[in-house]
Amino acid sequence: MKKLALHWQILLGMVLGVVFALLMNQFEWGATFIAHWVKPFGNMFINALKLIAVPLILASLIKGVSDLKDISKLSKMGGKTIGTYIITTVIAVCIGLAIVNIIKPGHSITEETRAQLVENYKSDADSRIEQAQKQKQAGPLQALEDIVPSNIFQAASDNGNMLQVIFFAIFFGIGLILIPEEQAKPVKEFFDGFNEVILKLIDIIMLAAPYGVFALLAALVVEAPSADLFKALGWYAFSVVLGLMIMMIAYSIIVYIFTKRTPKFFFNGISPAQLLAFSTSSSAATLPLTMERVEEHLGVEEEVASFVLPIGATINMDGTSLYQAIAAVFIAQAFGIELSLAAQLGIIVTATLSSIGSAAVPGAGMVMLVIVLAQAGIPEAGLALIFAVDRPLDMCRTTVNITGDAAVSMLVAHSEGRLGEPKVKDWDDNYKKSKQ
């Protein structure tokens, strides 16, 4: 098992979980055994993902904002960069919501299966209804008021208050930029180290993913043994891939409109980085190659690339945001929960802001999805519906993430007058210069 790559382990855990549940269904006591002795391990895995959400937001966001270092950069090039990243993320989330509302993959589940799912998570549904009633009685600016916490420790104690945690992290990061560097240095070093610890904890949690998926899928099959559930999963995966393809086309169109560089030029320049992103599922691991391709093959000057791309690896997760929007609505559809327009607008805001704190490592998108689900009042246990196909979809959305980074770097460089012609270097250029 240890010799297999993690994504193969997860897929194997999924298959074994389904097979195990189907076998146990042949016995009268099978469902009870899975509910009492198998499902709890899946719940522990879900809880571990929820446990790491708040620390991940704090560490990643504070580090990302404080890395800007100079407030003047934040106000000029930083403003352009972050603003463009946010716009592309909102576009991605809107594309995702449009597709999932048109295709409606969760609606292919029969009423009987849906009734079983709703019954299994009745307490979550009742809680959501209660929250909806409270929102109806609230004023028009209540949602905006709720973003600013009165107590950060209280906000951090509930994943449903994640927007408040995001607000505090951004606010704190700006404060680090504004104080003298020598005073900010120990605090920044702490959060840099804290971020590394959190990333390592994610690695540890993901090692348990095959076993967590086994338990979750086994419980899911026992609780909702209908084949239409897996048919719906196929439609869900199709919806995500279709949305990601549309987003890639949108990037090429935006680049052509603003920089007059053709889609062929753009994709030829960035394609090696896309392939590496697809194989590693990590924007951070791909960053060195992304910078090389953007500078040498897309014509972005080093000063712009070295500023825009590292920020993008932290805060620009268009593919992840698109996937979160589709996944959230799909899970809601699967549970028979009809999301209002206001709830879906809330998903746009939450997915956009949570993508800023999404770490550039495999599996972090699933952690961020917990935040989106909690904010929208959708049962987090619905992660069991989509975890089986998360790894291949993670590979696809990471490819879109780094493509978005490259596109935005070209837009910012063009606006700053720093987008030139490609200057491809040979591997031995530095050696030749030293001999001259």
Summary of the structure (lengths in Angstrom):
residues: 436
radius of gyration: 22.4
end to end distance: 53.6
largest distance: 82.0
contacts: 1543
relative contact order: 0.17
helix: 82%
strand: 0%
